[in-house]
Amino acid sequence: MVQASKTVETGGVRAARVAAVLLLASLTTGCRTQAIARSGGLRGGGPDAGTVSTFEIVPSDGQLDLLFVIDDSGAAAAQQKLAAQIPALMQVLQSLPGGLPDLHVGVVSTDLGAGPDAPAGCTAAGDAGQFQIAPRGSCAATTLPAGTGFISNTYGAANFTGPIENAVQCILPLGTGGCGFAQPLAAAARALGADGARPPQLNLGFLRENAALAIVILSAVDDCSTASGADLFKTDPAAPGLSDPMGPLTHYRCNRSGHLCAVDGMMLSAPPLGPAPGGPDDKGTEQLVYCVSNEQPNGPLRPVADIAAGIRKLKPRPDDQIAVAAIVAPAAPYGVRWTAAGPANPPDPDELWPSVMLSCGAVGDPALNPSALDWSTDGTAGEPAVRIAQFLQAFQRRQFASICDPRYTSISSAVAAQVADVARGVTCSPAPIPDDASGQPPCSVVARYLDTQNLPAQTTIANCALTGDQMPCWTAGPAAASSCLSGTRPFYVEAPREVADQPGLIYDVTCPICDTNTTVAGCP
């Protein structure tokens, strides 16, 4: 029973010819934004601290692949709240300078099954990472053509009718009929082919080489992505409940296999199986601290680091091209409680079984950790998402939000801003950069590429603030104005498609960095 870059070196030749090409291209109406990839270099000779930071701006195709990973083992109210925020997300993307990006949207469930010995409520393989396309709830039709696996809007050519938000909202609320052993991280990797195997047939064509990738995870429980050949879901009928070395066949097996925690300052170990602690004031609970993912290579669950590494390998510049967000319960507080098994264990219904307490939920719920400070009023609740929170840390662009938030309005705004950043090609400076007297960063940007005779060429790109936004031009936002880390600044270049399509195009950016001993505008 389940509970629960190519870089082109130039000698500075052909500059006049390239300038003419750029001037001609700047009169066109098509717009594509470029992404910046850090080269990681610092060299002497600049103002302020005597050093400068160098970037490489690498062209992108102005594409965005957006993946929703939805826990279909529960969290029905959370699914509806997220679906209600889809119009706001799409409005942010539609308000970008070039309008709605060349966009793919896919929805995958967390149901990867429970193997050949799957318990009731689960199948062997579940949805196997295949995109979900069936209409849900009151929606009668997605308007997607037969045989289509995902929503596509490629430069205005859509495979759906009506507003795009309607198509997404029709699919996203997957319901609660999925396997109780949710595997959101492995499901994302499987859907994208980031686990080393070919993606499901219906998913082919979703992931594009030069597109930015955004992943949004919604789950009421922590990740239970099993390792190949793991026996986590097997149980011995002759030794049910606590008699089984892995304990009762509940989601607590995922917690015991996937988490390491400290109890009373002791060394990290798996959450306890039982029996419940004694004492008249104990109330059958135990509080654990410093919980982390169990990353042992041969454990029942796949190491989070391996899954994150596989997804990062999908892109040549993952820090610039990938954004991840998770709407889950906080990873702390983390408590375990023991309650009578009841009908789940007919041989001994009074046997005390362990479960992880909710780290957010409704006030008065006996399963809610008494130390929880995150409450809901709509029935939404969640268990500590230790592994999912650790997964987020592998990405520079990341957003965490509580599944118990009342309406997800603030969540939607933060996620939308981050998704818009990767869609637009915004990236972050590798170091804090000061402003000059005019309030602009004193950076220089040079375009380098091959001309029509395949010879190296270069020209200077101006700051949009100085050209009245006449393309091509570059912009640097204020520090902390986007998903950039504290103190660093978002950079992007607006350029017509004709410029972006020049072979071997690279933009070289040079900026002074902040002097930590001097207070300068634009510096932390």
LINPEUR-V724979 format. One record per pair of residues at least 24 apart in sequence whose C-alpha atoms are under 7 Angstrom apart, sorted by the first residue. I is the first residue (numbers start at 1). J is the second residue. If there is no record, write none. Layout:
# LINPEUR-V724979
i = {I & I}
j = {J & J}
This chain:
# LINPEUR-V724979
i = {1 & 1 & 1 & 1 & 1 & 2 & 2 & 2 & 2 & 3 & 3 & 3 & 4 & 4 & 5 & 6 & 7 & 8 & 8 & 8 & 8 & 10 & 10 & 10 & 12 & 12 & 13 & 13 & 13 & 14 & 14 & 15 & 15 & 15 & 18 & 18 & 18 & 18 & 19 & 22 & 25 & 25 & 25 & 26 & 26 & 26 & 28 & 29 & 30 & 30 & 31 & 31 & 31 & 31 & 31 & 32 & 32 & 32 & 32 & 32 & 32 & 33 & 33 & 33 & 33 & 33 & 33 & 33 & 33 & 34 & 34 & 34 & 34 & 34 & 34 & 34 & 35 & 35 & 35 & 35 & 35 & 35 & 36 & 36 & 37 & 37 & 38 & 46 & 47 & 48 & 48 & 48 & 49 & 49 & 49 & 51 & 51 & 52 & 52 & 52 & 52 & 53 & 53 & 53 & 53 & 53 & 54 & 54 & 54 & 55 & 55 & 55 & 56 & 56 & 56 & 56 & 57 & 57 & 57 & 58 & 58 & 59 & 59 & 59 & 60 & 61 & 61 & 62 & 62 & 62 & 62 & 62 & 63 & 63 & 63 & 63 & 63 & 63 & 64 & 64 & 64 & 64 & 64 & 64 & 64 & 64 & 65 & 65 & 65 & 65 & 65 & 65 & 65 & 65 & 65 & 66 & 66 & 66 & 66 & 66 & 66 & 67 & 67 & 67 & 67 & 67 & 67 & 68 & 68 & 68 & 68 & 68 & 68 & 69 & 69 & 69 & 69 & 69 & 69 & 69 & 69 & 69 & 70 & 70 & 70 & 70 & 70 & 70 & 71 & 71 & 71 & 71 & 71 & 71 & 72 & 72 & 72 & 72 & 72 & 72 & 72 & 73 & 73 & 73 & 73 & 73 & 73 & 74 & 74 & 75 & 75 & 76 & 76 & 77 & 78 & 78 & 79 & 80 & 81 & 81 & 82 & 83 & 83 & 83 & 85 & 85 & 86 & 86 & 87 & 89 & 89 & 90 & 92 & 93 & 101 & 102 & 102 & 102 & 103 & 103 & 103 & 104 & 104 & 104 & 104 & 104 & 105 & 105 & 105 & 106 & 106 & 106 & 107 & 107 & 107 & 108 & 110 & 110 & 110 & 110 & 111 & 111 & 111 & 111 & 112 & 112 & 113 & 114 & 117 & 117 & 118 & 121 & 122 & 122 & 129 & 129 & 129 & 129 & 130 & 130 & 130 & 130 & 131 & 131 & 133 & 134 & 135 & 135 & 136 & 136 & 136 & 136 & 139 & 142 & 142 & 148 & 149 & 149 & 181 & 181 & 182 & 182 & 183 & 183 & 183 & 184 & 185 & 185 & 185 & 186 & 189 & 189 & 194 & 194 & 194 & 195 & 212 & 212 & 212 & 212 & 213 & 213 & 213 & 214 & 214 & 214 & 214 & 215 & 215 & 215 & 216 & 216 & 216 & 217 & 217 & 217 & 218 & 218 & 218 & 219 & 219 & 220 & 220 & 220 & 220 & 220 & 221 & 221 & 221 & 222 & 222 & 222 & 222 & 222 & 222 & 223 & 223 & 224 & 224 & 225 & 225 & 226 & 226 & 226 & 227 & 227 & 227 & 230 & 232 & 241 & 247 & 252 & 252 & 257 & 257 & 258 & 258 & 258 & 259 & 259 & 259 & 259 & 260 & 260 & 260 & 260 & 261 & 261 & 261 & 261 & 261 & 262 & 262 & 262 & 262 & 263 & 263 & 273 & 274 & 276 & 284 & 284 & 285 & 285 & 285 & 285 & 286 & 286 & 286 & 287 & 287 & 287 & 288 & 288 & 289 & 291 & 292 & 293 & 293 & 304 & 304 & 308 & 308 & 319 & 319 & 319 & 320 & 320 & 321 & 322 & 322 & 323 & 323 & 323 & 323 & 323 & 324 & 324 & 324 & 324 & 325 & 325 & 325 & 325 & 326 & 326 & 326 & 327 & 327 & 327 & 327 & 328 & 328 & 328 & 328 & 328 & 329 & 329 & 329 & 329 & 329 & 329 & 329 & 329 & 330 & 330 & 330 & 330 & 331 & 331 & 331 & 331 & 332 & 332 & 333 & 333 & 333 & 334 & 334 & 335 & 356 & 357 & 358 & 358 & 358 & 359 & 359 & 360 & 361 & 374 & 375 & 376 & 376 & 376 & 380 & 397 & 418 & 418 & 425 & 426 & 426 & 426 & 427 & 427 & 427 & 428 & 428 & 428 & 428 & 428 & 429 & 429 & 429 & 429 & 430 & 431 & 431 & 432 & 432 & 432 & 432 & 432 & 432 & 433 & 433 & 433 & 433 & 433 & 433 & 434 & 434 & 434 & 434 & 434 & 434 & 435 & 435 & 442 & 443 & 443 & 443 & 444 & 444 & 444 & 445 & 445 & 445 & 445 & 446 & 446 & 446 & 447 & 447 & 447 & 447 & 448 & 448 & 448 & 449 & 449 & 449 & 449 & 449 & 450 & 450 & 471 & 471 & 472 & 478 & 479 & 487 & 487}
j = {119 & 120 & 249 & 250 & 344 & 180 & 249 & 250 & 251 & 180 & 250 & 251 & 180 & 251 & 58 & 504 & 506 & 448 & 449 & 504 & 506 & 448 & 456 & 457 & 457 & 458 & 456 & 457 & 458 & 457 & 458 & 457 & 458 & 459 & 451 & 457 & 458 & 459 & 459 & 499 & 496 & 498 & 499 & 471 & 472 & 496 & 496 & 496 & 496 & 497 & 98 & 494 & 495 & 496 & 497 & 62 & 494 & 495 & 496 & 497 & 500 & 60 & 62 & 424 & 425 & 492 & 493 & 494 & 495 & 58 & 59 & 60 & 425 & 492 & 493 & 494 & 59 & 60 & 425 & 426 & 427 & 492 & 427 & 492 & 317 & 320 & 430 & 512 & 512 & 512 & 514 & 515 & 513 & 514 & 515 & 512 & 513 & 510 & 511 & 512 & 513 & 431 & 510 & 511 & 512 & 513 & 509 & 510 & 511 & 508 & 509 & 510 & 506 & 507 & 508 & 509 & 506 & 507 & 508 & 506 & 507 & 500 & 505 & 506 & 210 & 210 & 211 & 101 & 102 & 211 & 423 & 424 & 101 & 102 & 103 & 211 & 212 & 423 & 101 & 102 & 103 & 104 & 211 & 212 & 213 & 423 & 103 & 104 & 105 & 206 & 207 & 211 & 212 & 213 & 214 & 104 & 105 & 106 & 213 & 214 & 215 & 105 & 106 & 107 & 214 & 215 & 216 & 106 & 107 & 108 & 215 & 216 & 217 & 107 & 108 & 109 & 110 & 184 & 188 & 216 & 217 & 218 & 108 & 109 & 110 & 217 & 218 & 219 & 109 & 110 & 182 & 218 & 219 & 220 & 109 & 110 & 174 & 175 & 176 & 177 & 178 & 176 & 177 & 178 & 179 & 180 & 182 & 176 & 220 & 220 & 380 & 175 & 176 & 380 & 380 & 403 & 173 & 173 & 407 & 408 & 408 & 169 & 172 & 173 & 409 & 412 & 165 & 169 & 165 & 412 & 416 & 165 & 416 & 420 & 423 & 153 & 154 & 155 & 152 & 153 & 154 & 150 & 151 & 152 & 153 & 206 & 150 & 151 & 152 & 131 & 150 & 151 & 131 & 132 & 172 & 132 & 182 & 183 & 184 & 187 & 178 & 179 & 182 & 183 & 183 & 187 & 179 & 233 & 233 & 234 & 233 & 179 & 178 & 179 & 187 & 190 & 191 & 200 & 191 & 200 & 202 & 203 & 202 & 203 & 171 & 171 & 170 & 171 & 170 & 171 & 173 & 174 & 170 & 167 & 170 & 202 & 202 & 203 & 224 & 251 & 223 & 224 & 223 & 224 & 225 & 223 & 223 & 225 & 307 & 225 & 307 & 311 & 310 & 311 & 314 & 310 & 321 & 322 & 422 & 423 & 321 & 322 & 323 & 322 & 323 & 324 & 419 & 323 & 324 & 325 & 324 & 325 & 326 & 325 & 326 & 327 & 326 & 327 & 328 & 327 & 328 & 328 & 329 & 381 & 382 & 383 & 382 & 383 & 385 & 383 & 384 & 385 & 386 & 387 & 388 & 387 & 388 & 254 & 301 & 301 & 302 & 300 & 301 & 302 & 300 & 301 & 302 & 300 & 300 & 345 & 273 & 355 & 356 & 300 & 301 & 293 & 294 & 301 & 291 & 292 & 293 & 294 & 291 & 292 & 293 & 294 & 288 & 289 & 290 & 291 & 292 & 288 & 289 & 290 & 291 & 288 & 289 & 354 & 354 & 338 & 337 & 338 & 335 & 336 & 337 & 338 & 335 & 336 & 337 & 334 & 335 & 336 & 334 & 335 & 334 & 386 & 386 & 386 & 387 & 387 & 391 & 391 & 394 & 395 & 396 & 397 & 422 & 427 & 422 & 397 & 422 & 397 & 398 & 418 & 419 & 422 & 392 & 397 & 398 & 399 & 398 & 399 & 400 & 415 & 399 & 400 & 401 & 400 & 401 & 402 & 403 & 382 & 385 & 401 & 402 & 403 & 359 & 360 & 382 & 383 & 384 & 385 & 402 & 403 & 359 & 384 & 385 & 402 & 384 & 385 & 386 & 389 & 359 & 384 & 359 & 371 & 372 & 359 & 384 & 369 & 383 & 383 & 382 & 383 & 384 & 383 & 384 & 404 & 404 & 404 & 404 & 404 & 405 & 406 & 404 & 483 & 482 & 483 & 492 & 490 & 491 & 492 & 490 & 491 & 492 & 484 & 488 & 489 & 490 & 491 & 488 & 489 & 490 & 491 & 488 & 488 & 513 & 487 & 488 & 489 & 513 & 514 & 523 & 511 & 512 & 513 & 514 & 522 & 523 & 513 & 514 & 520 & 521 & 522 & 523 & 521 & 522 & 511 & 509 & 510 & 511 & 509 & 510 & 511 & 507 & 508 & 509 & 510 & 507 & 508 & 509 & 505 & 506 & 507 & 508 & 505 & 506 & 507 & 502 & 503 & 504 & 505 & 506 & 503 & 504 & 495 & 496 & 496 & 522 & 522 & 523 & 524}
